[in-house]
Amino acid sequence: MITQALPLYNWNNGVIMIAIFALVCVTLVGILINFMMGGKKNNETQETDDTTSNL
């Protein structure tokens, strides 16, 4: 009877760690997509290269 009252393993710590890991992964993927979408366009870099090469 006493063995039925004692839990074999506490899952709370593992669930919290998995949730934090998932949150970190989603945040890093969001930052990566933000960097990919916010890069300079090819036309902008060519214009700056043209102006510096004329000096």
Secondary structure, DSSP 8 states (H G I E B T S, - for coil): -HHHHS-S---HHHHHHHHHHHHHHHHHHHHHHHHHHTS--HHHHHHHHHHHHT-
